[in-house]
Amino acid sequence: MAIYSITSVQKLPISLDQAWAFLSSPHNLKTITPPHMGFKITNEVAPTDTMFAGQIIVYKLSPLKGYTTEWVTEITHVKNGEYFIDEQRFGPYALWHHKHSLTPIEGGVLMHDVVHYKLPLGFLGRIAHALFVKKQIQNIFDYRTQQLELLFGIYPAAK
């Protein structure tokens, strides 16, 4: 059984409150998801909602050209201003567990993500991971990094 993980770390030159307000709003997911994936929330999420434990978010996206899937995630844990965890309930992965953490640092905030995931289809899933899934997930995080830098600037030490 292959369970994979990916970690992403980014420093942002904004306050913890600003980072939390942006990242804990489901409506901002589209902004930090590559446009070619066609991300769209399909269930009702109030414009003022911030993520809360037990929240279900349903969306459609196209991880591969010509293939659209529905993904259902549940926000399972939230500690305001510190972290939240989303877990896939239905979707393309056999397992998806994503912890988003924020820590104040001098001049900004440190954003730390850890995703644990498993692909379905056994041997075929392992081949798909090696051929394109791992790279695709990394590309999504790279895109998010770029978008957050465009929105909030580059942390001074990273210039």
Contacts in CASP RR format, 6 or more apart in sequence:
PFRMAT RR
TARGET T0000
AUTHOR 0000-0000-0000
METHOD contacts of the structure
MODEL  1
MAIYSITSVQKLPISLDQAWAFLSSPHNLKTITPPHMGFKITNEVAPTDT
MFAGQIIVYKLSPLKGYTTEWVTEITHVKNGEYFIDEQRFGPYALWHHKH
SLTPIEGGVLMHDVVHYKLPLGFLGRIAHALFVKKQIQNIFDYRTQQLEL
LFGIYPAAK
1 118 0 8 1.000
2 118 0 8 1.000
2 119 0 8 1.000
2 122 0 8 1.000
2 126 0 8 1.000
2 129 0 8 1.000
3 95 0 8 1.000
3 116 0 8 1.000
3 117 0 8 1.000
3 118 0 8 1.000
4 116 0 8 1.000
4 117 0 8 1.000
4 118 0 8 1.000
4 119 0 8 1.000
4 129 0 8 1.000
4 134 0 8 1.000
5 114 0 8 1.000
5 115 0 8 1.000
5 116 0 8 1.000
5 117 0 8 1.000
6 114 0 8 1.000
6 115 0 8 1.000
6 117 0 8 1.000
6 134 0 8 1.000
6 137 0 8 1.000
6 138 0 8 1.000
6 141 0 8 1.000
7 112 0 8 1.000
7 113 0 8 1.000
7 114 0 8 1.000
7 115 0 8 1.000
8 111 0 8 1.000
8 112 0 8 1.000
8 113 0 8 1.000
8 141 0 8 1.000
8 144 0 8 1.000
8 145 0 8 1.000
9 110 0 8 1.000
9 111 0 8 1.000
9 112 0 8 1.000
9 113 0 8 1.000
10 110 0 8 1.000
10 111 0 8 1.000
10 145 0 8 1.000
10 148 0 8 1.000
10 155 0 8 1.000
11 105 0 8 1.000
11 108 0 8 1.000
11 109 0 8 1.000
11 110 0 8 1.000
11 111 0 8 1.000
11 155 0 8 1.000
11 157 0 8 1.000
11 158 0 8 1.000
12 19 0 8 1.000
12 108 0 8 1.000
12 109 0 8 1.000
12 111 0 8 1.000
12 148 0 8 1.000
12 149 0 8 1.000
12 152 0 8 1.000
12 153 0 8 1.000
12 155 0 8 1.000
13 107 0 8 1.000
13 108 0 8 1.000
13 152 0 8 1.000
13 153 0 8 1.000
13 154 0 8 1.000
13 155 0 8 1.000
13 156 0 8 1.000
14 108 0 8 1.000
14 109 0 8 1.000
14 152 0 8 1.000
15 104 0 8 1.000
15 108 0 8 1.000
15 109 0 8 1.000
16 81 0 8 1.000
16 102 0 8 1.000
16 104 0 8 1.000
16 108 0 8 1.000
16 109 0 8 1.000
17 81 0 8 1.000
18 109 0 8 1.000
18 152 0 8 1.000
19 102 0 8 1.000
19 108 0 8 1.000
19 109 0 8 1.000
19 111 0 8 1.000
20 80 0 8 1.000
20 81 0 8 1.000
20 102 0 8 1.000
21 50 0 8 1.000
22 28 0 8 1.000
22 151 0 8 1.000
23 100 0 8 1.000
23 102 0 8 1.000
23 111 0 8 1.000
24 50 0 8 1.000
24 51 0 8 1.000
24 78 0 8 1.000
24 81 0 8 1.000
24 84 0 8 1.000
25 49 0 8 1.000
25 50 0 8 1.000
25 51 0 8 1.000
26 41 0 8 1.000
26 45 0 8 1.000
26 49 0 8 1.000
26 51 0 8 1.000
26 55 0 8 1.000
26 57 0 8 1.000
27 41 0 8 1.000
27 45 0 8 1.000
27 47 0 8 1.000
27 49 0 8 1.000
29 39 0 8 1.000
29 41 0 8 1.000
29 57 0 8 1.000
29 59 0 8 1.000
30 39 0 8 1.000
30 40 0 8 1.000
30 41 0 8 1.000
31 147 0 8 1.000
31 151 0 8 1.000
32 143 0 8 1.000
32 144 0 8 1.000
32 147 0 8 1.000
32 148 0 8 1.000
33 39 0 8 1.000
33 61 0 8 1.000
33 140 0 8 1.000
33 143 0 8 1.000
33 144 0 8 1.000
34 139 0 8 1.000
34 140 0 8 1.000
34 143 0 8 1.000
36 62 0 8 1.000
36 65 0 8 1.000
37 61 0 8 1.000
37 62 0 8 1.000
37 63 0 8 1.000
37 140 0 8 1.000
38 60 0 8 1.000
38 61 0 8 1.000
38 62 0 8 1.000
39 59 0 8 1.000
39 60 0 8 1.000
39 61 0 8 1.000
40 59 0 8 1.000
40 60 0 8 1.000
40 61 0 8 1.000
41 57 0 8 1.000
41 58 0 8 1.000
41 59 0 8 1.000
42 58 0 8 1.000
42 59 0 8 1.000
42 60 0 8 1.000
42 70 0 8 1.000
43 56 0 8 1.000
43 57 0 8 1.000
43 58 0 8 1.000
45 55 0 8 1.000
45 57 0 8 1.000
49 55 0 8 1.000
51 75 0 8 1.000
51 78 0 8 1.000
51 84 0 8 1.000
51 86 0 8 1.000
52 75 0 8 1.000
52 78 0 8 1.000
53 75 0 8 1.000
53 76 0 8 1.000
53 77 0 8 1.000
53 78 0 8 1.000
54 74 0 8 1.000
54 75 0 8 1.000
54 76 0 8 1.000
55 74 0 8 1.000
55 75 0 8 1.000
56 72 0 8 1.000
56 73 0 8 1.000
56 74 0 8 1.000
56 89 0 8 1.000
57 72 0 8 1.000
57 73 0 8 1.000
57 74 0 8 1.000
57 75 0 8 1.000
57 86 0 8 1.000
58 70 0 8 1.000
58 71 0 8 1.000
58 72 0 8 1.000
59 70 0 8 1.000
59 71 0 8 1.000
59 73 0 8 1.000
60 68 0 8 1.000
60 69 0 8 1.000
60 70 0 8 1.000
60 71 0 8 1.000
61 68 0 8 1.000
61 69 0 8 1.000
61 71 0 8 1.000
62 68 0 8 1.000
62 69 0 8 1.000
63 69 0 8 1.000
63 92 0 8 1.000
63 136 0 8 1.000
69 91 0 8 1.000
69 92 0 8 1.000
70 90 0 8 1.000
70 91 0 8 1.000
71 88 0 8 1.000
71 90 0 8 1.000
71 91 0 8 1.000
71 92 0 8 1.000
72 88 0 8 1.000
72 89 0 8 1.000
72 90 0 8 1.000
72 91 0 8 1.000
73 86 0 8 1.000
73 87 0 8 1.000
73 88 0 8 1.000
73 89 0 8 1.000
73 96 0 8 1.000
74 86 0 8 1.000
74 87 0 8 1.000
74 89 0 8 1.000
75 84 0 8 1.000
75 85 0 8 1.000
75 86 0 8 1.000
76 85 0 8 1.000
76 86 0 8 1.000
76 87 0 8 1.000
77 83 0 8 1.000
77 84 0 8 1.000
77 85 0 8 1.000
78 84 0 8 1.000
78 85 0 8 1.000
81 102 0 8 1.000
82 101 0 8 1.000
82 102 0 8 1.000
82 103 0 8 1.000
83 99 0 8 1.000
83 100 0 8 1.000
83 101 0 8 1.000
83 102 0 8 1.000
84 99 0 8 1.000
84 100 0 8 1.000
85 97 0 8 1.000
85 98 0 8 1.000
85 99 0 8 1.000
85 100 0 8 1.000
86 96 0 8 1.000
86 98 0 8 1.000
86 100 0 8 1.000
87 96 0 8 1.000
87 97 0 8 1.000
87 98 0 8 1.000
88 95 0 8 1.000
88 96 0 8 1.000
88 97 0 8 1.000
92 120 0 8 1.000
93 117 0 8 1.000
93 118 0 8 1.000
93 119 0 8 1.000
93 120 0 8 1.000
94 118 0 8 1.000
94 119 0 8 1.000
94 120 0 8 1.000
95 116 0 8 1.000
95 117 0 8 1.000
95 118 0 8 1.000
96 115 0 8 1.000
96 116 0 8 1.000
96 117 0 8 1.000
97 115 0 8 1.000
97 116 0 8 1.000
97 117 0 8 1.000
98 113 0 8 1.000
98 114 0 8 1.000
98 115 0 8 1.000
98 116 0 8 1.000
99 113 0 8 1.000
99 114 0 8 1.000
99 115 0 8 1.000
100 111 0 8 1.000
100 112 0 8 1.000
100 113 0 8 1.000
101 111 0 8 1.000
101 112 0 8 1.000
101 113 0 8 1.000
101 114 0 8 1.000
102 109 0 8 1.000
102 110 0 8 1.000
102 111 0 8 1.000
102 112 0 8 1.000
103 109 0 8 1.000
103 110 0 8 1.000
103 112 0 8 1.000
104 110 0 8 1.000
107 155 0 8 1.000
107 156 0 8 1.000
108 155 0 8 1.000
111 148 0 8 1.000
113 141 0 8 1.000
115 137 0 8 1.000
117 137 0 8 1.000
119 125 0 8 1.000
119 126 0 8 1.000
119 128 0 8 1.000
119 129 0 8 1.000
119 133 0 8 1.000
121 128 0 8 1.000
125 133 0 8 1.000
END
